[in-house]
Amino acid sequence: MSKYLVVQFGVFYALLFPGAVGFVPPPTNVSVVCHNFVNILYWNYSKPTEQTKFGIKVEAYESPSQTVDTSQTYLDISSYSRNVDDDYLVFVTAHDGQEKSENVSIRFTYIKDFFDKNKHKCKCSMDFPAVNTSVHKDVIEVFFQHPFMLHKQDLLNDEFTYTITHDEQMISYSCFEDEELCTAEIHFNQSIAVQCVELTLEGMIAGIPSHTYRNVCVPQQTPPETDKTGIIAALVGGGTIVLFIIMGFVWLLCKKLSQIPKIPEFLRNVLPSQSPATQPETNTISRMTSQGHTPLLTEETFNYGSTPSSP
C-alpha cells in the first residue's frame, strides 16, 4: 500500500513541476545547410508560446564554444563557425520561462577528413569555380578562377588540385592563387564531331572537396567536299584577277601605240612601195610651177618632127 502512495505522489509532483522532468517538448527536425561557408541552422517546434525561446550552443573541435538565444526557428551561425577547417557540434534547446526541454544536437564540417557518416547528418559543400571552355580544332581549353578569388577565405590561399575526367580518362592539374586563371587542355578525337562531351571536374583545397560537371558541344568539322568548293572559288577568283591584269596590259599597249608619230611627208615620196603614178596630181603641178619662169612651149618643140610652118 505504501508503494502505491509513492507512485501517486510522484505523479502529482511531476504534474506540479513539469520543468523538472522536461515536459517542455524539444525541437524537432534539426538540420544545417552549410554551403560556400554560409551555415544556416533550422529546426521545427510544435507548441510555441509567447515565452518560448531557443538556446543554441555551438561547440567546435579546436575553438571555444559559443551560446546564443533566439525566438525564431532558424539561425545563421556562420559567425560562430568561422574556422572552416574545424568540426562543429550544435545543440538546440527550447525554453518556456524557467522550464527547458532536452537538447537536440547536430554535427557538421567542411573538412573531408573529419566527415563521418555515422556522426554527421549533413555534408557541407563548396562550389567548384565557374568553368569556361573554348574549342579549337581537336582541343578543348578549360579555364576558371582559383577558389580563393571567389570565397576570400584565408584557408583557401593554397594549392588547388583538381582532376578532369573525360572519356574514362582522368588527368590531374594544379594551380595557385597568384595565377591569373587555372587552365587545362583536353584533347579529343575528331570522330566525336557534332557531339557533346561531358567533363567531370573534381577539386580539393585545404581538405575541402568540390566538384562540377560541364557539357561541351564540339562543332562539326569541315568535310572534304566543302574544301573542294573553297578551292574552286579560289581558282575562279584568281582567274578573274589574271584576266583583269591582261586587259590592263592590252589597254596600256594600245595607249602606247596610239602615241607613235605619223610618217613624215617627204618619207612617203621616197618609199619604194609608192609609184609616181599614184602620187597626187596637185603635187606634180606644184613641182613644175616651182622652176623659175621657163616658158612652157618653145620653138624647138613645135619644129620637132614636123614641117616648119610660118606663123
C-alpha positions as CSV (number, residue, x, y, z in Angstrom):
1,M,0.0,0.0,0.0
2,S,2.9,2.3,0.7
3,K,4.4,1.7,-2.8
4,Y,1.1,2.9,-4.4
5,L,1.2,6.1,-2.3
6,V,4.8,6.8,-3.5
7,V,3.7,6.4,-7.2
8,Q,0.8,8.7,-6.7
9,F,3.0,11.3,-5.0
10,G,5.5,11.1,-7.9
11,V,2.8,11.7,-10.5
12,F,1.4,14.6,-8.5
13,Y,4.9,16.1,-8.2
14,A,5.6,15.7,-11.9
15,L,2.3,17.5,-12.8
16,L,3.1,20.3,-10.3
17,F,6.7,20.8,-11.6
18,P,6.8,19.7,-15.2
19,G,10.1,21.5,-15.9
20,A,11.9,19.2,-13.5
21,V,11.4,16.2,-15.8
22,G,11.4,18.0,-19.1
23,F,7.8,18.3,-20.1
24,V,8.7,21.1,-22.5
25,P,8.8,19.5,-25.9
26,P,12.2,19.6,-27.6
27,P,12.8,21.0,-31.1
28,T,12.4,18.5,-34.0
29,N,13.9,18.1,-37.5
30,V,17.1,20.0,-36.6
31,S,19.3,20.5,-39.8
32,V,22.1,22.6,-41.1
33,V,22.6,23.9,-44.6
34,C,26.3,24.6,-44.9
35,H,27.3,25.7,-48.4
36,N,30.1,28.0,-49.5
37,F,30.9,28.8,-45.9
38,V,27.4,30.1,-45.1
39,N,25.9,28.0,-42.4
40,I,22.2,28.2,-41.5
41,L,20.6,26.2,-38.7
42,Y,17.0,25.1,-39.0
43,W,14.5,23.3,-36.7
44,N,10.8,22.9,-36.0
45,Y,8.7,23.4,-32.9
46,S,5.2,22.1,-32.5
47,K,3.9,24.0,-29.4
48,P,5.4,27.5,-29.2
49,T,4.2,30.1,-26.7
50,E,4.8,33.8,-26.2
51,Q,7.6,33.0,-23.8
52,T,9.2,30.3,-26.0
53,K,12.8,30.9,-26.9
54,F,15.6,28.7,-28.1
55,G,19.1,28.4,-26.9
56,I,21.8,27.4,-29.4
57,K,25.2,26.3,-28.3
58,V,28.0,25.9,-30.9
59,E,30.9,23.7,-29.8
60,A,34.0,23.4,-32.0
61,Y,36.7,20.7,-32.0
62,E,39.5,23.3,-32.0
63,S,37.7,26.5,-30.9
64,P,35.9,27.6,-27.7
65,S,32.1,27.1,-27.6
66,Q,29.6,30.0,-28.1
67,T,25.9,30.4,-27.0
68,V,23.1,32.5,-28.4
69,D,19.3,32.7,-27.9
70,T,16.6,33.4,-30.5
71,S,12.9,33.3,-30.8
72,Q,13.0,32.2,-34.5
73,T,13.2,28.6,-35.7
74,Y,16.3,29.3,-37.7
75,L,19.7,31.0,-37.1
76,D,22.7,31.9,-39.2
77,I,25.6,30.5,-37.3
78,S,28.2,31.4,-39.9
79,S,29.8,34.0,-37.5
80,Y,30.0,31.2,-34.8
81,S,31.7,28.8,-37.2
82,R,34.3,30.9,-39.0
83,N,37.0,28.3,-38.9
84,V,36.1,26.3,-42.0
85,D,38.8,23.7,-41.2
86,D,37.1,22.8,-37.9
87,D,34.4,20.3,-36.8
88,Y,31.2,21.7,-35.1
89,L,28.6,20.2,-32.8
90,V,25.5,22.3,-32.3
91,F,22.9,21.9,-29.5
92,V,19.3,23.4,-29.7
93,T,17.2,23.6,-26.6
94,A,13.6,25.0,-26.1
95,H,12.9,27.4,-23.2
96,D,9.5,28.3,-21.8
97,G,10.0,30.6,-18.9
98,Q,12.1,28.8,-16.4
99,E,11.5,25.5,-18.0
100,K,13.5,23.9,-20.8
101,S,13.4,20.9,-23.0
102,E,16.0,18.3,-23.7
103,N,18.6,19.5,-26.2
104,V,18.9,18.2,-29.7
105,S,22.3,18.1,-31.4
106,I,23.7,18.1,-35.0
107,R,27.2,17.9,-36.3
108,F,28.7,19.3,-39.5
109,T,32.1,20.0,-41.0
110,Y,33.6,21.1,-44.4
111,I,36.8,19.0,-44.0
112,K,36.8,15.7,-45.7
113,D,39.0,14.0,-43.1
114,F,36.5,15.0,-40.3
115,F,33.4,13.8,-42.0
116,D,31.9,10.6,-40.6
117,K,28.6,9.2,-42.0
118,N,27.7,7.8,-38.6
119,K,28.2,11.2,-36.8
120,H,27.4,13.9,-39.4
121,K,23.9,14.1,-40.6
122,C,24.7,16.7,-43.3
123,K,27.7,17.1,-45.6
124,C,28.9,20.7,-46.2
125,S,30.0,21.6,-49.7
126,M,31.9,24.3,-51.6
127,D,31.1,25.1,-55.2
128,F,33.6,24.4,-57.9
129,P,34.5,27.7,-59.6
130,A,32.5,28.6,-62.7
131,V,34.1,26.8,-65.7
132,N,34.6,28.4,-69.1
133,T,35.5,26.4,-72.2
134,S,36.6,27.0,-75.8
135,V,37.1,24.5,-78.7
136,H,40.0,24.8,-81.1
137,K,40.3,22.0,-83.7
138,D,40.8,18.9,-81.6
139,V,41.5,20.6,-78.2
140,I,39.0,21.8,-75.5
141,E,40.5,24.6,-73.4
142,V,39.2,24.8,-69.8
143,F,39.8,27.8,-67.6
144,F,38.4,29.1,-64.3
145,Q,39.3,31.2,-61.2
146,H,41.1,30.0,-58.2
147,P,38.7,29.3,-55.2
148,F,40.4,31.9,-53.1
149,M,39.4,34.6,-55.5
150,L,35.7,33.6,-55.1
151,H,35.3,32.9,-51.4
152,K,38.1,35.1,-49.8
153,Q,38.8,32.6,-47.1
154,D,42.4,32.6,-45.8
155,L,42.4,28.9,-45.6
156,L,41.9,28.7,-49.4
157,N,45.1,30.6,-50.1
158,D,46.8,27.4,-51.0
159,E,47.4,25.0,-53.9
160,F,44.2,23.9,-55.6
161,T,44.5,20.4,-57.1
162,Y,41.8,19.2,-59.5
163,T,41.1,16.4,-61.9
164,I,39.2,16.4,-65.2
165,T,37.7,13.1,-66.3
166,H,36.8,12.7,-70.0
167,D,36.1,9.5,-72.0
168,E,37.1,7.4,-68.9
169,Q,40.4,9.2,-68.8
170,M,41.4,11.2,-65.7
171,I,44.1,13.9,-65.8
172,S,45.4,15.8,-62.8
173,Y,46.2,19.5,-62.6
174,S,47.0,22.2,-60.0
175,C,47.2,25.9,-59.7
176,F,47.9,28.6,-57.1
177,E,46.1,31.8,-56.1
178,D,48.7,34.1,-57.7
179,E,48.0,32.6,-61.1
180,E,45.6,34.6,-63.3
181,L,43.5,31.5,-64.2
182,C,43.6,27.8,-63.7
183,T,43.8,26.2,-67.1
184,A,43.7,22.8,-68.7
185,E,43.7,21.3,-72.3
186,I,41.6,18.3,-73.2
187,H,42.5,16.5,-76.4
188,F,39.7,14.7,-78.1
189,N,39.2,12.6,-81.2
190,Q,37.8,14.4,-84.2
191,S,35.4,11.4,-84.8
192,I,33.2,12.9,-82.0
193,A,32.3,15.8,-84.1
194,V,28.7,17.1,-83.7
195,Q,28.6,15.5,-80.2
196,C,28.5,16.9,-76.7
197,V,31.4,15.9,-74.4
198,E,30.8,15.6,-70.6
199,L,33.7,16.8,-68.5
200,T,33.7,15.9,-64.8
201,L,35.8,18.2,-62.6
202,E,36.7,17.4,-59.0
203,G,38.9,19.7,-56.9
204,M,40.4,19.7,-53.4
205,I,41.9,22.5,-51.4
206,A,42.7,22.6,-47.6
207,G,40.9,19.3,-47.3
208,I,37.6,20.8,-48.7
209,P,36.3,18.9,-51.8
210,S,34.3,20.4,-54.7
211,H,33.1,19.1,-58.0
212,T,31.1,20.1,-61.0
213,Y,30.1,18.9,-64.5
214,R,30.3,20.6,-67.8
215,N,28.9,19.6,-71.2
216,V,30.9,20.9,-74.2
217,C,29.5,20.6,-77.7
218,V,32.1,20.1,-80.3
219,P,31.3,21.8,-83.7
220,Q,31.2,19.8,-86.9
221,Q,34.5,19.5,-88.7
222,T,34.6,20.8,-92.3
223,P,34.0,17.9,-94.8
224,P,36.3,17.4,-97.8
225,E,33.5,18.4,-100.2
226,T,33.4,21.8,-98.7
227,D,37.2,22.1,-99.1
228,K,36.9,21.5,-102.9
229,T,34.3,24.2,-103.1
230,G,36.7,26.6,-101.5
231,I,39.5,25.6,-103.9
232,I,37.2,26.1,-106.9
233,A,36.2,29.5,-105.6
234,A,39.8,30.4,-105.1
235,L,40.7,29.4,-108.7
236,V,37.8,31.4,-110.1
237,G,38.8,34.4,-108.1
238,G,42.4,34.1,-109.2
239,G,41.4,33.7,-112.9
240,T,39.4,36.8,-112.7
241,I,42.3,38.7,-111.3
242,V,44.6,37.4,-114.0
243,L,42.0,38.4,-116.7
244,F,41.9,41.9,-115.4
245,I,45.7,42.1,-115.4
246,I,45.8,41.0,-119.1
247,M,43.1,43.5,-120.0
248,G,45.0,46.3,-118.3
249,F,48.2,45.3,-120.1
250,V,46.4,45.4,-123.5
251,W,44.9,48.8,-122.7
252,L,48.3,50.2,-121.8
253,L,49.8,48.7,-125.0
254,C,47.1,50.2,-127.2
255,K,47.7,53.6,-125.5
256,K,51.4,53.4,-126.2
257,L,50.8,52.6,-129.9
258,S,48.4,55.5,-130.3
259,Q,51.2,57.9,-129.3
260,I,53.7,56.8,-132.2
261,P,54.1,59.8,-134.7
262,K,52.9,59.5,-138.3
263,I,55.4,59.1,-141.2
264,P,56.6,62.5,-142.5
265,E,55.5,63.6,-145.9
266,F,59.0,63.6,-147.6
267,L,59.5,60.0,-146.4
268,R,56.3,58.9,-148.1
269,N,57.7,60.1,-151.5
270,V,60.9,58.1,-151.3
271,L,59.3,54.9,-150.1
272,P,59.7,52.3,-152.9
273,S,56.2,50.9,-152.4
274,Q,54.7,54.1,-153.7
275,S,54.8,54.6,-157.6
276,P,54.8,58.0,-159.3
277,A,51.5,57.2,-160.9
278,T,49.9,57.1,-157.5
279,Q,51.2,60.4,-156.4
280,P,48.6,63.2,-156.2
281,E,48.2,65.4,-159.2
282,T,48.4,68.6,-157.3
283,N,51.9,67.7,-156.1
284,T,53.2,67.2,-159.7
285,I,51.8,70.6,-160.8
286,S,53.3,72.3,-157.8
287,R,56.7,70.9,-158.6
288,M,56.5,72.0,-162.2
289,T,55.5,75.5,-161.5
290,S,58.1,76.0,-158.9
291,Q,61.0,76.0,-161.5
292,G,61.6,79.7,-162.3
293,H,59.9,81.4,-165.3
294,T,60.9,79.0,-168.2
295,P,58.2,79.0,-170.9
296,L,56.1,76.0,-171.2
297,L,56.3,75.9,-175.1
298,T,59.4,76.6,-177.1
299,E,60.1,76.9,-180.8
300,E,62.0,73.7,-180.8
301,T,59.1,71.9,-179.5
302,F,56.9,72.9,-182.4
303,N,59.7,72.1,-185.0
304,Y,60.4,68.6,-183.6
305,G,59.2,66.0,-186.1
306,S,57.1,68.4,-188.2
307,T,57.3,70.7,-191.1
308,P,58.2,74.3,-190.3
309,S,55.3,76.4,-190.8
310,S,55.0,80.1,-190.9
311,P,53.2,81.8,-188.2
